Amino acid sequence: MHEKQSGPAVSRRGLLHALALAGYSAARSNSARGEPAPNEAPATHNWMLVGSQTAFLSHLPMFEQLNPEGTDYLTPHRFQVILQASFNNRGSDVGPLYFADRRSHPEIKMFTVSPAKDFVLPQVAAPSPLTSFQGTVLRGHLERGGKLIRGLQNVTVKIQKIVHFRKFDPAAQAPVALEYLLFGRGKELFLAHSIVKPPDFDQILSVNVDGLKLTDNELGSVIKISVPTKKNSPADRLKEGEQAAAETSGGRKLSVRAIREFYFEEGELRMPATFDTTPEEKKAGFSA
């Protein structure tokens, strides 16, 4: 999607080299949720945006490189985070402007949110949490020429719910079978690929689910599911129109059918990251 960008959007890409030169010191924490360590620096945290009835934000993560001890990744983007959010401007809910724009541009898969200022990402899950930030909603990928949407510039992004928050652990073992995080609200359901260890990939799909009835309360946190018949690889990921048998981490059986792939990225989840379009990204239509 090469759309001309109508306004400034800060890229994580340009900051990575500067952070490395500055000797960025990654935070060390024993908990995925808790107060950020004192040396956790503010950074530009950009978001993929999905949902035609409820807005969900998915952080654009990276691994980049390991610290000398091999105990942490040296990037402020070493977190997979999914938030339920709303958009407000001077006391008014402007979320309907986003939903209307998505409906009127069905050919556009990616919508993104660009924060106005840097912030410390773990603060959203801290005991005294960050509950909102200023940002701009764009039609398209903000780092690849996204377009501004009238009425959605410099709005307040209110964090209504933390659906998922996890820091990447270098000691974690990548799963053999394909794993996803199921989330959503009402009948609108999504899968986000569970990101664990480089090389990995990011993917968001809308899905239909059979065999598992879920309440909004159960969907308040992601439900981890695995697809035993598929390998945990970009080429073997669920694709549009595909149906597969799956099971939850608790052993419940279900069937998922992929409706639409809203996002797919593998180059940025390598270590070191590459921003060139990979063959699989090109095949899927997600060119840089």
PyMOL commands that set and color helices and strands:
alter all, ss='L'
color gray80, all
select helices_A, chain A and resi 12-21+95-104+121-125+218-220+234-236+267-269+279-284
alter helices_A, ss='H'
color red, helices_A
select strands_A, chain A and resi 47-50+55-59+79-89+92-93+111-115+132-139+147-148+155-167+177-185+188-193+202-210+223-231+243-248+253-265
alter strands_A, ss='S'
color yellow, strands_A
deselect
rebuild
show_as cartoon
